[in-house]
Amino acid sequence: MPWRDPVPLTRAWCLWEIFCGISNEGTEVTIQLPNSEEQALENAIAGDFKAVTDTLVRVQAERADAFNPHDKHMIFTAIQSWAGGFSAVNQAVKDQLRAWCLQKAVGAVEAMRARGEDSTDAFAQLCGHVGLVLKQFGEHDRAIAYYETALAVYLRTEGEKGRNVAALYNNLGIAYSDKGEYDKAIVFYEKALAIKVETLGEKHPSTANTYGNLGLAYYSKGEYDKAIAFYEKALAIRVETLGEKHPSTAQTYNNLGIAYHSKGDYDKAIAYHEKALAIKVETLGAKHPSTAITYNNLGIAFKNKGDYDRAIAFYEKDLAITVEALGEKHPSTAQTYNNLGIAFKNKGDYDRAIAFYEKDLAITVETLGEKHPSTASTYNNLGSAYYSKGEYDRAIALYEKALAITAEALGEKHPSTAQTYNNLGAAYADKGEYDKAVEVYEQALAIKVEALGEKHPSTAQTYNNLGAAYADKGEYDKAVEVYEQALAVKVETLGEKHSSVAMTLENIGLLHDTRGDKEQACAYMQRALDGYTSTVGPDHPDTRDAERELRRIRGADVKVQGAILPSDSASSEGWVASLDSLSVRDRAEQHVVAAGPR
């Protein structure tokens, strides 16, 4: 049985028997390969880890065949009637294959160690590639352990300035970044950079890659200006060494677009994404997965500008390319369904949003597993749609599923775990359970302060939501204090002219209005209106909401961009609380692919 194309995984009876064995408590399923294939698999783990991980997404029970058509019909009926459907069978078999693959990878390392070969470059190379396989499966701590084992060998054989030493520092940086430990990641990236600058020179594509990774780490820390500075260094090197019309140059334009997007400068973000798109179409073709990613990123920018129809048009372009290039059942296809869900949710079409999120969930569970962080993100987004429909208990149940997965996969003190606590807080607040909301917001805040720091936009967002909960409890002085903390962090990290700053200004204005301080309420609301107008434009729903609130508070005309808008009556919509990272799986953050040690 060739491990790259295992025939039993295409036969209905074989898949059914594997599934039954897995499902039957006390039954052990063993996978055996001929000796020649065992060696071929070990060689692949050492030299082509991507081929190993790709093999695990090819199980599709619905496409399996049988020599006897009656057998095939009988098996398919059983799968659909009581086995949970094809996706459940596919996932169970893939989980078994994943566990077996990891066992083989670790076994190959232990076999070399037993032969006394654990001080050789070949051993270090194998450990490095096993680390990459583990990272691919989300096993970040184990990946780090194998990287460190490989690093110790290469430090002895190559010295501090070895090429593979630099590659492992880079990969350690990526692993810690995936864990949310960005300061640790930066330390490793800086070590990799120092070696590359000295051995390869400042103007080398590999040096540019490390500048790009440093930019990503600072971006994740919320230090967008510092991220932009590193991206611009990477861009200058890539343009000079690779040329303007190169996919890596396009990738850097993409990352610059993301950073400006996060700063609230959507027009500048769109300009960079359009540069990236032009290069990708010319160099890779209109139907390349990387081209699809840029359509996706343009969709994100237009979504945040409030132009949801245009966003949906870009997402649909992304989807058509992704399905054609990668297939319906691929994580990237799931991500695009996710983004379509977000756009329809923002349009207020919650049922359609839920339909897209459920498509995303089915593919994600089948391709990545139930206990993968991306699965948790989809549960979060489904929760947000039900939250927006006012179905708070259903939202809470989905958030709790997300929380259990995230805490197990990434740890209790990971930013993604904090995001789920934040979303739980919003649901409890809207249920009127304000004490419970405050409790979970404070859990989110403690994690964010520890993981991201006090001065991070995501930390500020949780201060904002905590302020909303105190306001709902009627503790207005405490609410103002917490809102002002949110505002100070946002202004420092994002600048005065940012839509998120405008949101907190609006909340403070509404709070002063509730307390009867019309003068302060109008001052903050006018600042909020100016902020919305300058960042998302006068026609964005948030801008219009701020206009209505200011009219209501003043009871007079409101001036926007030199025009007089007539006064009308509007009731207060209450505090603006934000769900955290609903777009957590938007493909706007593309890590530079790690090179394996060689």
C-alpha positions in Angstrom: 0.0 0.0 0.0 1.7 3.3 -1.1 1.5 5.7 1.8 1.1 8.7 -0.6 -2.0 7.1 -2.2 -3.4 4.5 0.1 -6.0 2.4 -1.9 -7.9 1.2 1.2 -8.9 4.8 1.9 -10.8 4.9 -1.4 -12.8 1.7 -0.7 -16.1 1.8 1.0 -15.7 -1.4 3.0 -12.3 -0.4 4.3 -13.4 3.0 5.4 -16.4 1.5 7.1 -14.4 -1.1 8.9 -11.9 1.5 10.1 -14.7 3.7 11.3 -16.4 0.9 13.2 -13.1 -0.1 14.8 -12.5 3.4 15.9 -16.0 3.8 17.2 -16.0 0.5 19.1 -14.7 1.0 22.6 -11.9 -1.5 23.4 -11.0 -2.1 19.7 -7.6 -1.0 18.6 -7.0 0.0 15.0 -3.5 -0.6 13.8 -2.1 0.8 10.5 0.7 -1.3 8.9 2.9 -0.5 5.9 5.3 -2.7 3.9 8.9 -2.1 4.9 9.7 -0.2 1.8 6.8 2.2 2.4 7.7 2.6 6.1 11.1 3.8 4.9 9.5 6.0 2.2 7.3 7.6 4.8 10.3 8.2 7.1 12.1 9.8 4.2 9.1 12.0 3.5 8.9 13.2 7.1 12.6 14.1 6.9 12.4 15.8 3.5 8.9 16.6 2.4 6.7 17.1 5.5 4.0 18.9 3.4 3.3 15.8 1.4 2.7 13.9 4.7 0.2 16.5 6.0 -1.5 16.8 2.6 -2.2 13.1 2.6 -4.4 13.4 5.6 -7.0 15.6 3.9 -7.8 13.2 1.1 -10.3 11.0 3.0 -13.7 11.4 1.3 -16.0 8.5 2.2 -18.7 9.9 -0.1 -16.4 9.2 -3.1 -15.4 5.7 -1.9 -16.3 2.8 -4.2 -17.0 -0.9 -3.8 -16.9 -3.8 -6.2 -20.5 -4.7 -5.3 -22.9 -1.8 -5.9 -25.3 -3.3 -3.3 -22.5 -3.2 -0.7 -21.8 0.5 -1.5 -25.5 1.4 -1.1 -25.7 -0.5 2.2 -22.6 1.2 3.6 -23.6 4.7 2.5 -27.1 4.2 4.0 -25.5 3.1 7.3 -23.2 6.1 7.2 -26.0 8.6 6.7 -28.5 7.0 9.0 -26.6 6.3 12.2 -22.9 7.1 11.8 -23.4 10.9 11.8 -23.0 11.3 8.1 -20.0 11.3 5.7 -18.3 14.2 7.5 -18.3 12.2 10.8 -16.7 9.2 9.1 -14.2 11.3 7.3 -13.2 13.1 10.5 -12.9 9.9 12.5 -10.6 8.3 9.9 -8.5 11.5 9.5 -8.1 11.8 13.3 -6.8 8.2 13.4 -4.5 9.0 10.5 -3.2 12.1 12.2 -2.5 10.3 15.4 -0.7 7.5 13.4 1.3 10.0 11.4 2.5 11.8 14.6 3.4 8.4 16.1 5.4 7.6 13.0 7.2 10.9 13.0 8.1 10.7 16.7 9.1 7.0 16.2 11.5 7.9 13.5 13.2 10.4 15.8 13.4 7.8 18.6 14.8 5.2 16.2 17.7 7.4 15.3 18.2 8.2 19.0 18.3 4.5 19.8 20.9 4.0 17.1 23.1 6.6 18.6 22.6 9.0 15.7 21.2 11.9 17.9 24.3 14.1 17.4 24.2 14.1 13.6 22.9 16.7 11.2 20.5 14.1 9.8 19.0 13.7 13.3 18.6 17.5 13.6 17.0 17.7 10.2 14.5 15.0 11.1 13.7 16.8 14.4 13.2 20.1 12.5 10.8 18.5 10.1 8.9 16.6 12.9 8.5 20.0 14.5 7.0 21.4 11.3 4.5 18.5 11.1 3.5 19.0 14.8 3.1 22.7 14.1 0.9 21.9 11.2 -1.4 19.9 13.5 -1.5 22.7 16.1 0.9 20.9 18.6 2.9 24.0 19.2 4.6 23.0 22.5 5.7 19.7 21.1 6.9 21.4 17.9 9.0 23.8 20.1 10.6 20.9 21.9 11.7 19.3 18.6 13.0 22.6 17.2 15.0 23.0 20.4 16.5 19.5 20.1 17.5 20.2 16.5 18.9 23.6 17.4 21.2 22.1 20.1 22.7 19.8 17.5 23.1 22.5 14.8 24.7 24.9 17.3 27.4 22.2 17.9 27.9 21.3 14.2 27.4 24.7 12.5 28.1 27.2 15.2 26.0 30.2 16.3 25.9 31.7 12.8 24.8 28.6 10.9 22.2 28.7 8.2 20.1 26.0 9.9 20.5 27.7 13.3 18.9 30.8 11.7 16.1 28.7 10.2 15.3 27.2 13.5 15.3 30.5 15.3 12.8 31.6 12.7 10.6 28.6 13.2 10.8 28.9 17.0 9.6 32.5 16.5 6.6 31.3 14.4 5.7 28.7 16.9 5.7 31.2 19.8 3.8 33.6 17.7 1.1 31.0 17.1 1.0 30.5 20.9 0.4 34.2 21.3 3.8 34.7 23.0 4.8 37.6 20.7 7.6 38.9 22.8 9.3 35.5 22.8 8.7 35.3 19.1 10.4 38.6 18.5 13.5 37.5 20.5 13.9 34.5 18.2 13.2 36.5 15.0 15.9 39.0 16.1 18.4 36.2 16.6 17.6 34.9 13.1 17.9 38.4 11.7 21.3 39.0 13.2 22.7 35.8 11.6 21.1 36.5 8.2 22.4 40.1 8.1 25.9 39.0 8.9 26.0 35.9 6.7 23.8 36.8 3.8 23.7 40.6 4.0 21.0 43.2 4.5 19.8 42.9 0.9 18.9 39.3 0.7 15.4 37.7 0.3 15.8 35.6 3.4 16.7 38.7 5.4 13.5 40.3 4.0 11.5 37.2 5.2 12.7 37.8 8.8 11.8 41.5 8.6 8.4 40.4 7.5 8.0 38.0 10.4 9.1 40.7 12.8 6.4 42.9 11.2 3.8 40.2 11.8 4.8 39.8 15.5 4.6 43.6 16.1 1.3 43.7 14.2 -0.1 40.9 16.5 1.1 43.0 19.5 -1.0 45.9 18.2 2.1 48.0 17.4 1.0 48.8 13.9 3.5 51.6 13.2 6.4 49.4 14.1 4.9 46.6 12.0 4.7 49.0 9.0 8.4 50.0 9.5 9.5 46.3 9.3 7.2 45.6 6.3 8.7 48.6 4.5 12.2 47.2 5.1 11.1 43.9 3.7 9.4 45.6 0.8 12.5 47.6 -0.2 14.7 44.5 -0.1 12.3 42.4 -2.1 11.8 45.1 -4.8 15.5 45.4 -5.2 16.4 41.7 -5.1 13.3 40.1 -6.6 11.7 42.9 -8.5 8.4 44.8 -8.3 6.5 42.0 -10.0 7.2 39.1 -7.7 4.8 37.1 -5.5 6.9 37.9 -2.4 6.7 41.6 -3.2 2.9 41.2 -3.5 2.8 39.5 -0.1 4.5 42.5 1.5 2.0 44.9 -0.1 -0.7 42.6 1.3 0.8 42.8 4.8 1.1 46.6 4.6 -2.5 46.7 3.6 -3.5 44.7 6.6 -1.5 47.0 9.0 -3.1 50.1 7.5 -6.5 48.4 7.7 -6.0 47.8 11.4 -5.0 51.5 11.8 -8.4 52.3 10.4 -7.0 53.7 7.1 -9.1 51.6 4.8 -8.5 53.5 1.6 -4.7 53.1 2.0 -5.3 49.4 2.8 -7.3 49.0 -0.4 -4.6 50.7 -2.4 -1.9 48.2 -1.1 -4.2 45.2 -1.7 -4.9 46.4 -5.2 -1.1 46.6 -5.9 -0.8 43.1 -4.5 -3.7 41.9 -6.7 -2.2 43.3 -9.9 1.1 41.6 -9.3 -0.5 38.2 -8.4 -2.7 38.2 -11.4 0.2 38.9 -13.7 2.7 36.5 -12.0 0.5 33.7 -10.7 -2.6 34.0 -12.8 -6.2 35.1 -12.1 -7.2 31.6 -10.7 -4.4 31.1 -8.2 -5.1 30.5 -4.5 -2.9 33.5 -3.6 -4.9 35.7 -5.9 -8.0 34.5 -4.1 -6.5 35.6 -0.8 -6.1 39.2 -2.1 -9.7 39.3 -3.3 -10.5 38.1 0.3 -8.5 40.9 1.8 -10.1 43.5 -0.4 -13.4 42.2 0.8 -12.4 42.6 4.4 -11.4 46.3 3.7 -14.7 47.1 2.0 -16.6 45.3 4.7 -15.0 47.5 7.4 -15.8 50.5 5.3 -19.4 49.5 5.5 -19.7 48.6 1.8 -21.0 45.1 2.4 -22.2 44.5 -1.1 -18.8 45.2 -2.6 -17.2 43.1 0.1 -19.5 40.2 -0.8 -18.6 40.6 -4.5 -14.9 40.2 -3.6 -15.5 37.2 -1.3 -17.5 35.5 -4.0 -14.5 36.0 -6.4 -12.3 34.5 -3.7 -14.7 31.6 -3.3 -14.9 30.7 -7.0 -11.1 30.6 -7.3 -10.6 28.7 -4.1 -13.2 26.0 -4.8 -11.8 25.5 -8.3 -8.1 25.4 -7.2 -8.3 23.7 -3.8 -11.8 22.0 -3.7 -14.9 22.5 -1.7 -13.6 20.6 1.3 -10.5 22.7 2.1 -9.7 25.0 5.0 -9.3 28.0 2.7 -12.8 27.4 1.3 -14.1 27.3 4.8 -12.5 30.6 5.6 -14.2 32.2 2.7 -17.6 30.9 3.8 -16.7 32.4 7.2 -16.1 35.8 5.7 -19.3 35.7 3.6 -21.0 34.9 6.9 -19.5 38.0 8.5 -20.5 40.2 5.7 -24.1 39.0 5.7 -24.2 39.3 9.5 -23.1 42.9 9.2 -25.8 43.5 6.7 -28.3 42.2 9.2 -29.1 39.1 7.3 -28.4 36.8 10.2 -30.0 33.6 8.8 -27.9 33.8 5.7 -24.8 34.5 7.8 -25.6 31.3 9.9 -25.9 29.3 6.7 -22.4 30.3 5.6 -21.0 29.8 9.1 -22.4 26.3 9.2 -20.8 25.5 5.8 -17.5 26.8 7.3 -18.0 24.6 10.4 -18.7 21.4 8.5 -15.6 21.8 6.3 -13.4 22.9 9.2 -14.4 20.0 11.5 -13.8 17.6 8.6 -10.5 18.9 7.5 -8.9 20.2 10.7 -10.8 18.4 13.5 -13.3 19.3 16.2 -10.6 20.4 18.6 -8.7 22.8 16.3 -8.5 26.6 17.1 -10.2 27.3 13.7 -13.2 25.2 14.7 -13.4 27.3 17.9 -13.3 30.5 15.8 -16.3 29.2 13.8 -18.3 28.4 16.9 -17.5 31.9 18.1 -18.8 33.4 14.8 -21.9 31.2 14.9 -22.4 32.5 18.5 -22.1 36.1 17.3 -24.9 35.5 14.7 -27.2 34.1 17.2 -26.3 36.9 19.6 -27.3 39.4 17.0 -30.6 37.6 16.5 -31.2 38.0 20.3 -30.9 34.2 20.9 -28.5 34.7 23.8 -28.7 31.2 25.4 -27.9 29.6 22.0 -25.0 32.1 21.6 -23.7 31.3 25.1 -23.8 27.5 24.3 -21.7 28.1 21.1 -19.3 30.4 22.9 -18.8 27.8 25.6 -17.9 25.2 22.9 -15.4 27.6 21.5 -14.0 28.3 25.0 -13.5 24.6 25.8 -11.6 24.0 22.5 -9.5 27.2 22.7 -8.5 26.6 26.3 -7.4 23.0 25.5 -5.7 23.7 22.2 -4.0 27.1 23.0 -4.2 27.4 26.8 -6.2 29.4 29.3 -3.9 32.4 29.0 -4.1 32.8 25.2 -5.6 35.9 23.5 -8.1 33.7 21.7 -9.3 32.3 25.0 -9.8 35.9 26.2 -11.7 36.7 23.0 -14.2 34.0 23.8 -14.6 35.2 27.4 -15.3 38.7 25.9 -18.0 37.3 23.7 -19.6 35.5 26.6 -19.6 38.8 28.5 -21.5 40.5 25.7 -24.2 37.7 25.7 -24.6 37.8 29.5 -24.8 41.6 29.4 -27.6 41.5 26.9 -29.4 38.8 28.9 -29.4 41.3 31.8 -26.9 39.2 33.8 -24.6 42.1 34.4 -22.6 40.6 37.3 -21.9 37.6 35.2 -20.9 39.8 32.3 -18.5 41.8 34.5 -17.0 38.5 35.8 -16.2 37.1 32.4 -15.0 40.5 31.0 -12.6 40.7 33.9 -11.3 37.2 33.1 -10.8 38.4 29.5 -9.1 41.5 30.6 -6.6 39.7 32.9 -5.6 37.4 30.1 -5.2 40.2 27.6 -3.1 42.3 30.0 -0.8 39.4 30.6 -0.6 38.1 27.1 -0.8 41.3 25.0 0.0 44.0 27.5 -1.9 46.9 28.9 -1.5 49.1 25.8 -2.9 46.9 23.1 -6.1 47.6 21.0 -7.7 44.3 22.1 -7.1 45.1 25.7 -8.8 48.5 25.2 -11.7 46.7 23.6 -12.3 44.7 26.7 -12.1 47.8 28.8 -14.7 49.3 26.6 -17.0 46.3 27.0 -16.4 46.2 30.8 -17.4 49.9 30.9 -20.6 49.0 29.1 -21.4 46.4 31.7 -20.9 48.8 34.6 -23.1 51.3 32.8 -25.8 48.7 32.4 -25.5 48.0 36.2 -26.0 51.7 36.8 -22.4 52.2 38.2 -21.8 55.2 36.1 -18.7 56.5 37.8 -17.0 53.1 37.4 -18.2 52.9 33.8 -16.6 56.3 33.0 -13.4 55.3 34.7 -13.1 52.1 32.6 -14.2 53.8 29.4 -11.5 56.5 29.9 -8.9 53.7 30.3 -10.1 52.2 27.0 -10.0 55.6 25.3 -6.4 56.3 26.5 -5.1 53.0 25.2 -6.9 53.3 21.9 -5.7 56.8 21.2 -2.1 55.8 22.1 -2.1 52.7 20.0 -4.5 53.6 17.1 -4.4 57.4 17.0 -7.3 59.8 17.5 -8.8 59.2 14.0 -9.8 55.6 14.2 -13.3 54.1 14.2 -12.7 52.1 17.4 -11.7 55.3 19.2 -14.9 56.9 17.8 -16.9 54.0 19.3 -15.5 54.6 22.8 -16.1 58.3 22.5 -19.7 57.5 21.6 -20.1 55.3 24.6 -18.7 58.0 26.9 -21.0 60.5 25.3 -24.1 58.3 25.8 -23.0 57.7 29.4 -22.8 61.5 30.1 -26.2 61.9 28.5 -27.7 59.2 30.9 -26.1 61.1 33.8 -27.8 64.3 32.6 -24.6 66.1 31.6 -25.7 67.3 28.1 -22.6 69.5 27.6 -20.1 66.6 28.1 -22.4 64.3 26.2 -22.4 66.6 23.1 -18.7 67.2 23.3 -17.9 63.4 23.2 -20.6 62.6 20.7 -19.3 65.3 18.3 -15.8 63.9 18.6 -17.2 60.4 17.9 -19.1 61.7 14.9 -16.0 63.5 13.5 -14.0 60.3 14.0 -16.5 58.1 12.2 -16.8 60.6 9.4 -13.1 60.8 8.8 -12.4 57.1 9.0 -15.4 55.2 7.6 -17.2 58.0 5.8 -20.4 59.9 6.2 -22.6 57.1 4.9 -21.4 54.3 7.2 -24.1 53.0 9.6 -21.9 53.9 12.6 -21.6 57.5 11.4 -25.4 57.7 10.9 -26.0 56.3 14.4 -23.7 58.9 15.9 -25.5 61.6 14.0 -28.9 60.5 15.3 -27.6 60.3 18.9 -26.1 63.8 18.7 -29.3 65.2 17.2 -31.4 63.6 20.0 -29.1 64.9 22.8 -28.9 68.4 21.3 -32.5 68.6 20.1 -31.0 70.8 17.3 -29.3 70.6 14.0 -26.0 68.7 13.7 -23.2 69.8 11.4 -21.4 67.2 9.5 -18.7 68.0 6.9 -20.1 71.5 6.4 -23.7 70.4 5.8 -26.7 71.0 8.0 -28.7 67.9 8.8 -32.3 68.3 9.9 -33.1 67.4 13.4 -35.3 64.4 14.0 -36.2 62.4 17.1 -34.4 59.1 17.9 -34.2 57.0 21.0 -30.9 56.0 22.5 -29.7 52.7 21.3 -27.7 52.1 24.5 -24.0 51.4 25.0 -22.0 50.2 22.0 -20.3 46.9 23.1 -18.2 45.1 20.6 -17.8 41.3 20.2 -14.2 40.5 20.0 -12.5 39.1 16.9 -15.5 38.0 15.0 -13.3 38.1 11.9 -10.7 36.0 13.7 -10.2 33.8 10.6 -10.2 36.5 8.0 -7.2 35.6 5.8 -5.7 39.0 6.1 -2.8 37.8 8.2 -0.5 35.7 6.1 2.6 34.4 7.9 5.7 34.0 5.8 6.1 30.3 5.3 8.8 28.8 7.5 11.7 27.2 5.7 12.6 23.8 7.1 16.2 23.2 8.2 18.3 21.6 5.5 
